[in-house]
Amino acid sequence: MMDKKSKIFGFAPIITVFALVGVWYIIALSIGKAVIFPMPHAVVASMGELLCDGEFYLSLLGSLWKIAVSFAAAMALGVALAVLSASVAFFEKLFYPIVVVARATPTMSIIFLCLLWFGKTYSPIVVSLLVIFPLLYSSCLTAIKSCDAKLLEMSEVFGVKRATVVKKLYLPFVADRMFADGISVLSLNVKLIIAAEALAMSNVTLGRLIQIADENLETARLFAVTVFAVLLSVALEYALKGVRYILGRKRLWQR
């Protein structure tokens, strides 16, 4: 019985995809204007054209390195400052206004200011860093503070070394939390980078391809680049999940 249910559940995503494509066709037929809402097969054709275009791969790499750099920098900064805040209460109070301002500032304002200060090449990285940093910082700080108080007390009573407590208790708990939250933040990071690239008109990026397609009213091509952007986001999420699985299996943080 469980095997049959598992098979049915396995087909659920496929059913959803077919249903969405069906709705897509209905909407496209009802509108009847490809420039407003193209047919799915027209988008697939545009995707094939992109795959045969060398500039597309350069644009993909151009966006990918921005995504990787901004996410890695935000993660490193967020974890470092969270550890500092958890260790010394003064720093938590010190960083609090910065985090609040970073969260509250409209993304469009950040994009336009970064364009003035950093130019079209680096502004998408800085924009994404400023937006996702407070999320990762708060996630790490909350994880550190949420570690089991009883286990910490027991460690203190039995005189367990600080390094052992960090390695055996804090690190596994915080790592699990950061991987879980990092997966959702990574998707946001991809959207921020591509949106900032489009507004900044960054050369050789997915955002630039979207911006050009929009200017030329190539809606099918715009949809195609968007689909590839979604696939890139999904691929990065699965890559991060794969890293989490490998580290969890080998328990590298406990060696």
DRENZA-711719 format. One record per residue: residue in one letter; x, y, z of N, C-alpha, C, O in turn. Coordinates in Angstrom, 3 decimals. Layout:
residues N
PT aa nu nv nw cau cav caw cu cv cw ou ov ow
PT A X Y Z X Y Z X Y Z X Y Z
...
end
This chain:
residues 255
PT aa nu nv nw cau cav caw cu cv cw ou ov ow
PT M 0.827 -1.205 0.000 0.000 0.000 0.000 0.862 1.256 0.000 0.582 2.215 -0.719
PT M 1.924 1.238 0.825 2.791 2.400 0.920 3.529 2.648 -0.396 3.773 3.790 -0.783
PT D 3.892 1.508 -1.100 4.592 1.653 -2.371 3.695 2.315 -3.412 4.151 3.145 -4.198
PT K 2.400 1.938 -3.410 1.461 2.538 -4.357 1.291 4.021 -4.075 1.253 4.842 -4.992
PT K 1.190 4.354 -2.790 1.054 5.767 -2.428 2.303 6.546 -2.831 2.204 7.673 -3.317
PT S 3.461 5.955 -2.633 4.713 6.628 -2.992 4.770 6.891 -4.491 5.216 7.954 -4.923
PT K 4.309 5.904 -5.297 4.302 6.085 -6.742 3.353 7.203 -7.143 3.660 8.013 -8.018
PT I 2.190 7.236 -6.489 1.211 8.284 -6.790 1.768 9.657 -6.441 1.649 10.607 -7.215
PT F 2.379 9.746 -5.263 2.975 11.013 -4.845 4.122 11.416 -5.772 4.361 12.602 -5.998
PT G 4.832 10.415 -6.309 5.935 10.711 -7.221 5.457 11.330 -8.515 6.169 12.126 -9.128
PT F 4.245 10.967 -8.937 3.684 11.524 -10.166 3.053 12.902 -9.952 2.732 13.590 -10.921
PT A 2.877 13.302 -8.711 2.198 14.568 -8.417 2.856 15.771 -9.087 2.145 16.578 -9.688
PT P 4.191 15.933 -9.013 4.814 17.083 -9.683 4.586 17.087 -11.187 4.390 18.143 -11.789
PT I 4.612 15.886 -11.803 4.397 15.791 -13.249 2.981 16.237 -13.597 2.766 16.953 -14.575
PT I 2.021 15.805 -12.787 0.628 16.203 -13.012 0.492 17.718 -12.916 -0.204 18.345 -13.715
PT T 1.172 18.298 -11.921 1.129 19.754 -11.736 1.688 20.472 -12.955 1.111 21.457 -13.417
PT V 2.825 19.979 -13.484 3.447 20.603 -14.654 2.509 20.568 -15.847 2.333 21.579 -16.528
PT F 1.900 19.405 -16.111 0.967 19.284 -17.241 -0.241 20.195 -17.055 -0.729 20.795 -18.013
PT A -0.721 20.293 -15.818 -1.859 21.162 -15.537 -1.503 22.629 -15.793 -2.299 23.372 -16.367
PT L -0.322 23.038 -15.372 0.109 24.418 -15.583 0.273 24.728 -17.069 -0.107 25.804 -17.530
PT V 0.845 23.774 -17.818 1.005 23.966 -19.263 -0.361 24.074 -19.929 -0.555 24.881 -20.837
PT G -1.315 23.247 -19.466 -2.667 23.318 -20.009 -3.314 24.672 -19.755 -3.936 25.251 -20.645
PT V -3.163 25.167 -18.540 -3.696 26.500 -18.203 -2.997 27.566 -19.034 -3.624 28.524 -19.486
PT W -1.702 27.392 -19.229 -0.917 28.329 -20.044 -1.494 28.406 -21.457 -1.698 29.500 -21.984
PT Y -1.758 27.248 -22.073 -2.335 27.219 -23.417 -3.702 27.909 -23.452 -4.005 28.654 -24.384
PT I -4.505 27.659 -22.450 -5.845 28.261 -22.408 -5.744 29.784 -22.337 -6.447 30.489 -23.061
PT I -4.879 30.286 -21.474 -4.706 31.735 -21.337 -4.169 32.336 -22.633 -4.650 33.373 -23.090
PT A -3.159 31.673 -23.228 -2.565 32.182 -24.470 -3.582 32.209 -25.605 -3.617 33.159 -26.386
PT L -4.406 31.171 -25.697 -5.428 31.119 -26.744 -6.508 32.177 -26.526 -6.990 32.792 -27.477
PT S -6.878 32.379 -25.270 -7.926 33.368 -24.972 -7.451 34.790 -25.255 -8.239 35.631 -25.686
PT I -6.169 35.065 -25.015 -5.625 36.404 -25.307 -5.388 36.569 -26.798 -5.733 37.596 -27.381
PT G -4.795 35.545 -27.413 -4.626 35.553 -28.864 -3.555 36.496 -29.385 -3.524 36.782 -30.582
PT K -2.685 36.983 -28.528 -1.614 37.886 -28.955 -0.297 37.406 -28.360 -0.076 37.475 -27.151
PT A 0.579 36.912 -29.252 1.844 36.337 -28.793 2.735 37.370 -28.119 3.545 37.021 -27.260
PT V 2.595 38.640 -28.498 3.431 39.675 -27.912 3.075 39.926 -26.450 3.889 40.439 -25.682
PT I 1.843 39.558 -26.072 1.409 39.718 -24.688 1.599 38.430 -23.901 2.130 38.448 -22.791
PT F 1.165 37.308 -24.478 1.263 36.020 -23.783 1.500 34.930 -24.828 0.546 34.455 -25.444
PT P 2.769 34.522 -25.038 3.092 33.554 -26.087 2.665 32.130 -25.735 2.445 31.794 -24.572
PT M 2.557 31.316 -26.763 2.254 29.901 -26.579 3.457 29.179 -25.967 4.599 29.591 -26.172
PT P 3.202 28.104 -25.218 4.314 27.344 -24.645 5.309 26.836 -25.684 6.518 26.854 -25.449
PT H 4.799 26.379 -26.842 5.726 25.850 -27.843 6.615 26.955 -28.419 7.744 26.688 -28.831
PT A 6.108 28.202 -28.449 6.934 29.321 -28.909 8.056 29.598 -27.914 9.175 29.929 -28.306
PT V 7.752 29.460 -26.629 8.771 29.651 -25.597 9.818 28.551 -25.681 11.012 28.818 -25.550
PT V 9.378 27.311 -25.900 10.318 26.186 -26.042 11.230 26.410 -27.235 12.425 26.124 -27.167
PT A 10.670 26.923 -28.336 11.485 27.221 -29.519 12.534 28.290 -29.197 13.680 28.193 -29.637
PT S 12.139 29.300 -28.432 13.082 30.354 -28.037 14.163 29.794 -27.116 15.318 30.213 -27.179
PT M 13.780 28.844 -26.260 14.773 28.204 -25.397 15.794 27.440 -26.225 16.987 27.454 -25.923
PT G 15.317 26.770 -27.275 16.234 26.056 -28.172 17.192 27.008 -28.865 18.372 26.698 -29.026
PT E 16.685 28.179 -29.279 17.545 29.183 -29.913 18.618 29.674 -28.942 19.774 29.863 -29.320
PT L 18.218 29.877 -27.687 19.175 30.329 -26.683 20.267 29.292 -26.449 21.437 29.636 -26.286
PT L 19.879 28.032 -26.434 20.851 26.960 -26.208 21.862 26.848 -27.343 22.943 26.286 -27.162
PT C 21.514 27.378 -28.506 22.426 27.358 -29.656 23.236 28.653 -29.771 24.022 28.829 -30.702
PT D 23.030 29.538 -28.823 23.682 30.848 -28.849 24.785 30.896 -27.782 24.506 30.747 -26.592
PT G 26.009 31.100 -28.203 27.128 31.140 -27.264 27.019 32.265 -26.255 27.496 32.134 -25.128
PT E 26.394 33.375 -26.646 26.250 34.507 -25.732 25.394 34.144 -24.526 25.592 34.675 -23.433
PT F 24.446 33.238 -24.728 23.585 32.818 -23.619 24.403 32.164 -22.509 24.184 32.439 -21.329
PT Y 25.345 31.300 -22.885 26.158 30.608 -21.886 27.075 31.578 -21.153 27.316 31.430 -19.954
PT L 27.585 32.570 -21.875 28.394 33.595 -21.217 27.540 34.412 -20.249 27.996 34.781 -19.167
PT S 26.297 34.689 -20.648 25.382 35.433 -19.781 25.033 34.616 -18.545 24.932 35.149 -17.440
PT L 24.851 33.325 -18.745 24.545 32.432 -17.626 25.700 32.416 -16.625 25.487 32.498 -15.415
PT L 26.910 32.310 -17.138 28.085 32.325 -16.257 28.250 33.688 -15.587 28.649 33.777 -14.425
PT G 27.935 34.760 -16.345 28.032 36.102 -15.791 27.120 36.302 -14.598 27.503 36.945 -13.621
PT S 25.914 35.755 -14.670 24.984 35.847 -13.543 25.369 34.883 -12.431 25.228 35.197 -11.249
PT L 25.856 33.705 -12.818 26.167 32.675 -11.829 27.288 33.120 -10.882 27.220 32.859 -9.681
PT W 28.305 33.780 -11.408 29.399 34.191 -10.519 28.948 35.300 -9.575 29.413 35.378 -8.438
PT K 28.050 36.152 -10.042 27.503 37.187 -9.155 26.673 36.562 -8.044 26.752 36.980 -6.890
PT I 25.873 35.556 -8.398 25.058 34.848 -7.410 25.941 34.176 -6.370 25.691 34.276 -5.169
PT A 26.979 33.489 -6.843 27.874 32.756 -5.933 28.635 33.704 -5.011 28.728 33.464 -3.807
PT V 29.176 34.776 -5.573 29.967 35.714 -4.769 29.107 36.408 -3.728 29.498 36.503 -2.565
PT S 27.933 36.895 -4.134 27.061 37.622 -3.197 26.558 36.704 -2.090 26.503 37.113 -0.930
PT F 26.187 35.467 -2.432 25.672 34.537 -1.426 26.777 34.128 -0.455 26.559 34.089 0.756
PT A 27.958 33.826 -0.983 29.073 33.423 -0.119 29.486 34.567 0.803 29.757 34.345 1.983
PT A 29.536 35.786 0.274 29.922 36.941 1.084 28.886 37.217 2.167 29.237 37.491 3.314
PT A 27.598 37.143 1.797 26.529 37.385 2.778 26.526 36.308 3.854 26.299 36.603 5.027
PT M 26.776 35.062 3.463 26.816 33.966 4.429 27.989 34.138 5.394 27.829 34.006 6.608
PT A 29.160 34.431 4.848 30.353 34.597 5.688 30.181 35.772 6.650 30.496 35.664 7.835
PT L 29.683 36.888 6.134 29.493 38.073 6.973 28.411 37.835 8.023 28.571 38.205 9.186
PT G 27.309 37.214 7.601 26.210 36.955 8.529 26.607 36.028 9.661 26.277 36.283 10.819
PT V 27.319 34.947 9.333 27.748 33.990 10.355 28.775 34.624 11.292 28.694 34.462 12.509
PT A 29.736 35.342 10.726 30.787 35.957 11.546 30.206 36.954 12.538 30.557 36.928 13.718
PT L 29.330 37.822 12.080 28.744 38.828 12.971 27.760 38.204 13.956 27.615 38.693 15.076
PT A 27.081 37.126 13.548 26.166 36.441 14.461 26.930 35.780 15.604 26.503 35.838 16.757
PT V 28.050 35.157 15.286 28.891 34.547 16.325 29.408 35.620 17.276 29.448 35.425 18.491
PT L 29.799 36.746 16.708 30.297 37.851 17.531 29.184 38.392 18.438 29.418 38.688 19.610
PT S 27.985 38.516 17.888 26.845 39.018 18.665 26.434 38.045 19.758 26.069 38.454 20.861
PT A 26.495 36.747 19.444 26.128 35.742 20.439 27.158 35.658 21.558 26.824 35.304 22.689
PT S 28.407 35.982 21.246 29.471 35.902 22.244 29.510 37.132 23.150 29.787 37.031 24.345
PT V 29.226 38.300 22.556 29.295 39.566 23.310 27.997 40.339 23.076 27.718 40.755 21.951
PT A 27.212 40.531 24.120 25.914 41.188 23.993 26.031 42.606 23.432 25.127 43.094 22.753
PT F 27.152 43.255 23.723 27.346 44.619 23.232 27.276 44.685 21.710 26.697 45.615 21.149
PT F 27.871 43.690 21.043 27.880 43.688 19.586 26.496 43.428 19.015 26.157 43.961 17.958
PT E 25.693 42.624 19.691 24.314 42.397 19.233 23.543 43.721 19.233 22.814 44.023 18.288
PT K 23.712 44.510 20.305 23.071 45.824 20.377 23.636 46.761 19.315 22.915 47.576 18.740
PT L 24.924 46.633 19.070 25.601 47.497 18.100 25.126 47.228 16.675 24.925 48.159 15.895
PT F 24.948 45.940 16.338 24.555 45.566 14.980 23.054 45.686 14.749 22.609 45.726 13.602
PT Y 22.269 45.744 15.815 20.810 45.720 15.677 20.281 46.834 14.762 19.486 46.536 13.870
PT P 20.681 48.100 14.938 20.171 49.151 14.042 20.544 48.926 12.580 19.766 49.234 11.676
PT I 21.750 48.383 12.356 22.189 48.121 10.981 21.285 47.088 10.320 20.875 47.248 9.170
PT V 20.983 46.030 11.062 20.137 44.962 10.523 18.721 45.481 10.263 18.120 45.160 9.238
PT V 18.196 46.271 11.178 16.849 46.824 11.012 16.784 47.724 9.782 15.848 47.626 8.988
PT V 17.774 48.599 9.623 17.799 49.503 8.467 17.925 48.707 7.171 17.247 49.012 6.190
PT A 18.787 47.687 7.157 18.974 46.865 5.952 17.689 46.140 5.574 17.385 45.984 4.392
PT R 16.937 45.700 6.574 15.667 45.017 6.304 14.604 45.976 5.792 13.824 45.631 4.905
PT A 14.574 47.176 6.350 13.479 48.112 6.074 13.686 48.917 4.795 12.713 49.396 4.213
PT T 14.923 49.075 4.347 15.183 49.898 3.160 14.599 49.232 1.915 14.870 48.056 1.672
PT P 13.803 49.956 1.118 13.229 49.379 -0.114 14.320 48.892 -1.063 15.343 49.551 -1.246
PT T 14.086 47.747 -1.651 15.090 47.154 -2.541 15.406 48.062 -3.725 16.562 48.158 -4.140
PT M 14.389 48.729 -4.274 14.618 49.616 -5.408 15.549 50.760 -5.029 16.395 51.167 -5.825
PT S 15.395 51.275 -3.822 16.287 52.349 -3.367 17.725 51.839 -3.285 18.661 52.533 -3.684
PT I 17.891 50.631 -2.768 19.227 50.041 -2.676 19.837 49.871 -4.063 21.018 50.150 -4.267
PT I 19.019 49.408 -5.024 19.512 49.192 -6.382 19.993 50.502 -7.006 21.089 50.559 -7.562
PT F 19.181 51.547 -6.917 19.547 52.815 -7.550 20.764 53.453 -6.875 21.622 54.031 -7.543
PT L 20.829 53.344 -5.552 21.988 53.893 -4.851 23.261 53.132 -5.201 24.319 53.728 -5.404
PT C 23.147 51.818 -5.270 24.319 51.003 -5.619 24.779 51.275 -7.055 25.973 51.218 -7.348
PT L 23.832 51.570 -7.945 24.208 51.923 -9.310 25.057 53.189 -9.337 26.009 53.295 -10.111
PT L 24.706 54.139 -8.490 25.469 55.383 -8.414 26.857 55.147 -7.823 27.836 55.754 -8.256
PT W 26.932 54.269 -6.841 28.169 54.093 -6.088 29.113 53.040 -6.669 30.332 53.204 -6.620
PT F 28.545 51.947 -7.226 29.384 50.811 -7.611 29.362 50.489 -9.103 30.126 49.636 -9.555
PT G 28.507 51.151 -9.872 28.460 50.877 -11.300 27.648 49.641 -11.638 27.198 48.916 -10.751
PT K 27.464 49.407 -12.934 26.555 48.344 -13.363 27.133 46.935 -13.204 26.386 45.955 -13.193
PT T 28.446 46.832 -13.082 29.044 45.497 -12.968 28.914 44.919 -11.567 28.553 43.753 -11.407
PT Y 29.204 45.720 -10.562 29.252 45.227 -9.187 27.998 45.557 -8.363 27.799 44.993 -7.287
PT S 27.167 46.456 -8.858 25.979 46.834 -8.079 25.036 45.655 -7.797 24.501 45.586 -6.690
PT P 24.800 44.713 -8.747 23.933 43.573 -8.411 24.467 42.753 -7.236 23.687 42.269 -6.416
PT I 25.799 42.592 -7.149 26.386 41.833 -6.048 26.154 42.543 -4.723 25.763 41.921 -3.735
PT V 26.398 43.855 -4.709 26.235 44.623 -3.477 24.767 44.662 -3.061 24.454 44.538 -1.876
PT V 23.869 44.832 -4.023 22.428 44.853 -3.729 22.004 43.560 -3.047 21.368 43.579 -1.993
PT S 22.366 42.437 -3.660 21.990 41.145 -3.096 22.603 40.940 -1.721 21.945 40.438 -0.810
PT L 23.870 41.331 -1.568 24.557 41.204 -0.283 23.823 41.982 0.807 23.623 41.465 1.906
PT L 23.426 43.204 0.516 22.758 44.045 1.511 21.371 43.520 1.873 20.917 43.692 3.005
PT V 20.700 42.883 0.921 19.335 42.400 1.167 19.326 41.075 1.920 18.532 40.896 2.844
PT I 20.200 40.143 1.537 20.133 38.809 2.151 21.003 38.687 3.401 20.812 37.769 4.198
PT F 21.958 39.607 3.579 22.803 39.542 4.773 21.992 39.534 6.070 22.218 38.661 6.908
PT P 21.040 40.487 6.277 20.302 40.479 7.556 19.505 39.199 7.775 19.306 38.788 8.918
PT L 19.046 38.561 6.696 18.303 37.299 6.828 19.213 36.195 7.357 18.841 35.458 8.270
PT L 20.397 36.086 6.783 21.335 35.050 7.205 21.903 35.335 8.599 22.123 34.416 9.389
PT Y 22.136 36.604 8.886 22.611 36.995 10.215 21.593 36.615 11.288 21.946 36.004 12.296
PT S 20.328 36.979 11.066 19.275 36.677 12.044 19.082 35.183 12.201 18.861 34.691 13.307
PT S 19.164 34.457 11.090 19.001 33.005 11.138 20.095 32.356 11.974 19.815 31.489 12.802
PT C 21.339 32.773 11.761 22.464 32.198 12.505 22.399 32.577 13.984 22.639 31.739 14.853
PT L 22.079 33.831 14.265 22.010 34.283 15.654 20.907 33.548 16.408 21.096 33.145 17.556
PT T 19.754 33.374 15.761 18.648 32.642 16.378 19.029 31.188 16.636 18.688 30.622 17.674
PT A 19.743 30.585 15.672 20.167 29.190 15.824 21.118 29.032 17.004 20.992 28.089 17.786
PT I 22.057 29.942 17.129 23.020 29.864 18.240 22.295 29.992 19.577 22.586 29.259 20.522
PT K 21.357 30.922 19.650 20.624 31.147 20.901 19.635 30.020 21.203 19.199 29.864 22.343
PT S 19.284 29.241 20.187 18.289 28.182 20.369 18.894 26.838 20.752 18.170 25.861 20.941
PT C 20.212 26.787 20.867 20.847 25.528 21.274 20.338 25.097 22.652 20.052 25.929 23.513
PT D 20.236 23.809 22.838 19.653 23.227 24.047 20.379 23.731 25.303 21.552 23.426 25.519
PT A 19.662 24.506 26.125 20.250 25.093 27.338 20.662 24.012 28.340 21.670 24.155 29.032
PT K 19.879 22.932 28.415 20.193 21.861 29.363 21.502 21.163 29.011 22.304 20.837 29.886
PT L 21.700 20.942 27.720 22.948 20.306 27.294 24.136 21.221 27.560 25.216 20.760 27.929
PT L 23.928 22.512 27.371 24.999 23.473 27.654 25.341 23.477 29.140 26.510 23.537 29.520
PT E 24.308 23.414 29.972 24.536 23.377 31.421 25.273 22.111 31.826 26.193 22.152 32.643
PT M 24.863 20.981 31.248 25.540 19.713 31.540 27.003 19.767 31.123 27.879 19.269 31.831
PT S 27.258 20.372 29.974 28.639 20.481 29.497 29.476 21.304 30.456 30.641 20.998 30.710
PT E 28.863 22.355 30.985 29.583 23.212 31.920 29.838 22.499 33.244 30.911 22.620 33.835
PT V 28.831 21.756 33.695 28.956 21.031 34.966 30.051 19.972 34.883 30.843 19.814 35.813
PT F 30.092 19.256 33.777 31.075 18.170 33.636 32.407 18.653 33.079 33.299 17.851 32.799
PT G 32.536 19.956 32.922 33.817 20.514 32.506 34.228 20.173 31.099 35.414 19.994 30.819
PT V 33.249 20.080 30.201 33.565 19.797 28.798 34.265 21.010 28.185 33.865 22.151 28.414
PT K 35.293 20.752 27.420 36.057 21.835 26.807 35.180 22.661 25.874 34.270 22.144 25.226
PT R 35.478 23.967 25.824 34.701 24.878 24.986 34.744 24.473 23.512 33.734 24.538 22.811
PT A 35.913 24.058 23.058 36.066 23.656 21.660 35.193 22.442 21.345 34.629 22.341 20.255
PT T 35.087 21.523 22.304 34.256 20.329 22.109 32.780 20.698 22.072 32.018 20.150 21.275
PT V 32.376 21.629 22.933 30.979 22.090 22.949 30.621 22.728 21.607 29.554 22.474 21.048
PT V 31.520 23.548 21.109 31.273 24.214 19.817 31.172 23.189 18.702 30.283 23.265 17.854
PT K 32.101 22.215 18.705 32.159 21.228 17.633 31.006 20.232 17.681 30.440 19.887 16.643
PT K 30.653 19.766 18.885 29.659 18.706 19.025 28.223 19.220 19.185 27.273 18.511 18.853
PT L 28.065 20.432 19.685 26.717 20.930 19.981 26.328 22.103 19.082 25.346 22.032 18.343
PT Y 27.104 23.176 19.155 26.733 24.372 18.396 26.803 24.152 16.878 25.859 24.449 16.147
PT L 27.944 23.624 16.430 28.170 23.533 14.989 27.138 22.682 14.251 26.626 23.131 13.225
PT P 26.802 21.466 14.724 25.778 20.685 14.008 24.426 21.371 13.978 23.750 21.376 12.949
PT F 24.023 21.959 15.121 22.717 22.604 15.201 22.648 23.819 14.295 21.687 23.987 13.545
PT V 23.663 24.664 14.364 23.685 25.891 13.555 23.816 25.549 12.068 23.187 26.189 11.225
PT A 24.626 24.548 11.752 24.804 24.158 10.352 23.489 23.689 9.743 23.156 24.073 8.621
PT D 22.734 22.861 10.472 21.439 22.394 9.970 20.489 23.559 9.727 19.803 23.610 8.706
PT R 20.456 24.489 10.669 19.570 25.648 10.541 19.978 26.542 9.367 19.127 27.027 8.621
PT M 21.279 26.753 9.213 21.756 27.628 8.153 21.549 27.016 6.776 21.238 27.729 5.822
PT F 21.716 25.710 6.663 21.454 25.059 5.388 19.972 25.159 5.033 19.623 25.447 3.888
PT A 19.105 24.922 6.008 17.661 24.981 5.763 17.229 26.380 5.331 16.499 26.531 4.351
PT D 17.671 27.393 6.050 17.311 28.764 5.708 18.062 29.249 4.474 17.540 30.039 3.687
PT G 19.288 28.770 4.313 20.086 29.193 3.168 19.483 28.779 1.843 19.647 29.479 0.844
PT I 18.790 27.655 1.816 18.159 27.183 0.580 17.110 28.174 0.097 17.060 28.494 -1.090
PT S 16.267 28.664 1.011 15.237 29.632 0.627 15.850 30.991 0.305 15.388 31.681 -0.604
PT V 16.878 31.375 1.038 17.546 32.655 0.788 18.250 32.629 -0.572 18.325 33.650 -1.255
PT L 18.758 31.474 -0.956 19.454 31.351 -2.238 18.519 31.669 -3.403 18.921 32.329 -4.361
PT S 17.273 31.202 -3.323 16.293 31.507 -4.373 16.044 33.004 -4.459 15.964 33.571 -5.549
PT L 15.922 33.638 -3.299 15.747 35.092 -3.266 16.972 35.775 -3.865 16.845 36.773 -4.574
PT N 18.142 35.246 -3.584 19.378 35.809 -4.104 19.398 35.799 -5.632 19.802 36.777 -6.260
PT V 18.963 34.698 -6.219 18.929 34.587 -7.683 18.012 35.660 -8.271 18.374 36.326 -9.241
PT K 16.827 35.824 -7.681 15.881 36.824 -8.180 16.433 38.237 -8.039 16.269 39.064 -8.937
PT L 17.084 38.513 -6.919 17.647 39.845 -6.692 18.750 40.162 -7.703 18.788 41.255 -8.268
PT I 19.634 39.211 -7.923 20.749 39.424 -8.849 20.229 39.712 -10.253 20.667 40.668 -10.892
PT I 19.299 38.892 -10.735 18.806 39.059 -12.107 18.007 40.356 -12.249 18.110 41.036 -13.270
PT A 17.217 40.700 -11.241 16.464 41.957 -11.281 17.414 43.150 -11.297 17.214 44.097 -12.057
PT A 18.445 43.102 -10.459 19.417 44.198 -10.412 20.200 44.285 -11.725 20.516 45.379 -12.191
PT E 20.511 43.137 -12.314 21.208 43.136 -13.606 20.358 43.799 -14.686 20.865 44.566 -15.504
PT A 19.065 43.496 -14.682 18.167 44.077 -15.685 18.076 45.595 -15.534 18.120 46.324 -16.524
PT L 17.950 46.066 -14.299 17.857 47.505 -14.057 19.185 48.212 -14.314 19.219 49.345 -14.793
PT A 20.268 47.526 -13.989 21.592 48.112 -14.184 22.098 47.963 -15.614 23.084 48.588 -16.003
PT M 21.409 47.128 -16.390 21.829 46.817 -17.767 23.252 46.266 -17.786 24.075 46.653 -18.616
PT S 23.521 45.360 -16.857 24.840 44.733 -16.778 25.099 43.893 -18.019 24.250 43.097 -18.420
PT N 26.246 44.062 -18.619 26.559 43.336 -19.849 26.801 41.858 -19.578 27.334 41.479 -18.535
PT V 26.397 41.034 -20.538 26.620 39.587 -20.540 26.077 38.954 -19.254 26.822 38.319 -18.508
PT T 24.798 39.127 -19.005 24.116 38.537 -17.856 22.703 38.144 -18.270 22.201 38.601 -19.297
PT L 22.071 37.303 -17.475 20.686 36.925 -17.754 19.760 38.134 -17.637 18.813 38.275 -18.411
PT G 20.038 38.999 -16.672 19.225 40.197 -16.515 19.254 41.068 -17.752 18.234 41.633 -18.146
PT R 20.428 41.181 -18.369 20.556 41.968 -19.596 19.766 41.327 -20.737 19.134 42.037 -21.520
PT L 19.791 39.998 -20.843 19.009 39.314 -21.873 17.519 39.578 -21.686 16.795 39.787 -22.660
PT I 17.065 39.568 -20.441 15.658 39.862 -20.155 15.317 41.295 -20.552 14.268 41.554 -21.142
PT Q 16.215 42.217 -20.222 15.979 43.627 -20.519 15.923 43.876 -22.029 15.087 44.650 -22.496
PT I 16.799 43.229 -22.788 16.816 43.373 -24.247 15.553 42.785 -24.856 14.945 43.387 -25.741
PT A 15.157 41.603 -24.378 13.937 40.970 -24.893 12.706 41.835 -24.631 11.807 41.919 -25.467
PT D 12.675 42.472 -23.470 11.555 43.356 -23.137 11.535 44.590 -24.037 10.471 45.008 -24.493
PT E 12.699 45.171 -24.293 12.779 46.350 -25.162 12.324 46.033 -26.582 11.672 46.853 -27.227
PT N 12.668 44.844 -27.064 12.337 44.453 -28.435 10.981 43.758 -28.555 10.613 43.282 -29.629
PT L 10.247 43.704 -27.451 8.924 43.054 -27.419 9.009 41.591 -27.857 8.092 41.067 -28.489
PT E 10.132 40.934 -27.508 10.289 39.502 -27.793 9.824 38.721 -26.562 10.632 38.217 -25.782
PT T 8.519 38.636 -26.412 7.952 38.071 -25.190 8.298 36.600 -25.020 8.557 36.147 -23.905
PT A 8.304 35.859 -26.109 8.649 34.433 -26.025 10.085 34.269 -25.529 10.375 33.388 -24.719
PT R 10.976 35.123 -26.022 12.372 35.062 -25.582 12.481 35.475 -24.114 13.272 34.898 -23.367
PT L 11.695 36.470 -23.694 11.682 36.889 -22.295 11.238 35.742 -21.398 11.834 35.497 -20.349
PT F 10.177 35.034 -21.821 9.707 33.860 -21.077 10.803 32.795 -21.024 11.016 32.163 -19.989
PT A 11.499 32.602 -22.152 12.518 31.561 -22.232 13.667 31.835 -21.257 14.107 30.939 -20.538
PT V 14.145 33.078 -21.242 15.219 33.427 -20.306 14.740 33.268 -18.867 15.494 32.832 -17.998
PT T 13.481 33.623 -18.624 12.911 33.482 -17.282 12.862 32.021 -16.854 13.161 31.693 -15.705
PT V 12.484 31.148 -17.781 12.447 29.709 -17.476 13.849 29.211 -17.115 14.015 28.442 -16.169
PT F 14.842 29.648 -17.865 16.217 29.239 -17.564 16.667 29.788 -16.211 17.408 29.126 -15.485
PT A 16.223 30.989 -15.876 16.550 31.565 -14.568 15.936 30.728 -13.445 16.566 30.501 -12.413
PT V 14.713 30.277 -13.657 14.046 29.424 -12.672 14.789 28.095 -12.539 15.013 27.606 -11.431
PT L 15.166 27.517 -13.681 15.902 26.254 -13.656 17.252 26.413 -12.956 17.700 25.514 -12.244
PT L 17.893 27.563 -13.164 19.161 27.833 -12.478 18.947 27.884 -10.972 19.738 27.328 -10.209
PT S 17.884 28.547 -10.545 17.578 28.639 -9.116 17.324 27.259 -8.518 17.813 26.941 -7.434
PT V 16.554 26.445 -9.238 16.252 25.086 -8.766 17.531 24.250 -8.696 17.742 23.508 -7.737
PT A 18.379 24.376 -9.711 19.636 23.615 -9.732 20.536 24.001 -8.565 21.155 23.136 -7.946
PT L 20.611 25.282 -8.264 21.430 25.736 -7.142 20.867 25.251 -5.806 21.619 24.896 -4.899
PT E 19.540 25.238 -5.696 18.915 24.719 -4.473 19.266 23.253 -4.267 19.619 22.841 -3.163
PT Y 19.165 22.463 -5.346 19.483 21.038 -5.224 20.974 20.830 -4.950 21.352 19.894 -4.245
PT A 21.815 21.699 -5.504 23.249 21.603 -5.226 23.516 21.849 -3.749 24.317 21.147 -3.132
PT L 22.839 22.853 -3.180 23.022 23.147 -1.759 22.473 22.014 -0.894 23.058 21.667 0.132
PT K 21.344 21.443 -1.318 20.800 20.293 -0.595 21.758 19.106 -0.673 21.896 18.347 0.287
PT G 22.421 18.949 -1.830 23.385 17.870 -1.981 24.570 18.038 -1.048 25.033 17.071 -0.444
PT V 25.063 19.266 -0.929 26.162 19.549 -0.003 25.731 19.247 1.430 26.479 18.657 2.209
PT R 24.498 19.669 1.761 23.979 19.410 3.118 23.889 17.907 3.382 24.221 17.449 4.475
PT Y 23.445 17.145 2.394 23.306 15.690 2.553 24.667 15.031 2.750 24.829 14.164 3.609
PT I 25.652 15.455 1.936 26.989 14.867 2.033 27.623 15.173 3.389 28.192 14.290 4.031
PT L 27.519 16.431 3.817 28.082 16.799 5.112 27.364 16.090 6.259 27.982 15.704 7.251
PT G 26.037 15.923 6.106 25.268 15.231 7.135 25.629 13.762 7.230 25.684 13.195 8.322
PT R 25.877 13.140 6.070 26.232 11.723 6.063 27.621 11.502 6.661 27.831 10.583 7.452
PT K 28.548 12.346 6.276 29.928 12.176 6.740 30.197 12.836 8.087 31.203 12.575 8.746
PT R 29.227 13.730 8.482 29.359 14.443 9.757 30.748 15.095 9.872 31.465 14.926 10.858
PT L 31.090 15.845 8.817 32.416 16.444 8.771 32.629 17.439 9.916 33.759 17.647 10.359
PT W 31.526 18.058 10.398 31.682 19.060 11.453 31.953 18.438 12.822 32.247 19.143 13.787
PT Q 31.850 17.088 12.893 32.082 16.435 14.181 33.440 15.725 14.226 33.747 15.041 15.201
PT R 34.242 15.883 13.191 35.538 15.194 13.199 36.583 16.023 13.920 37.736 15.606 14.027
end
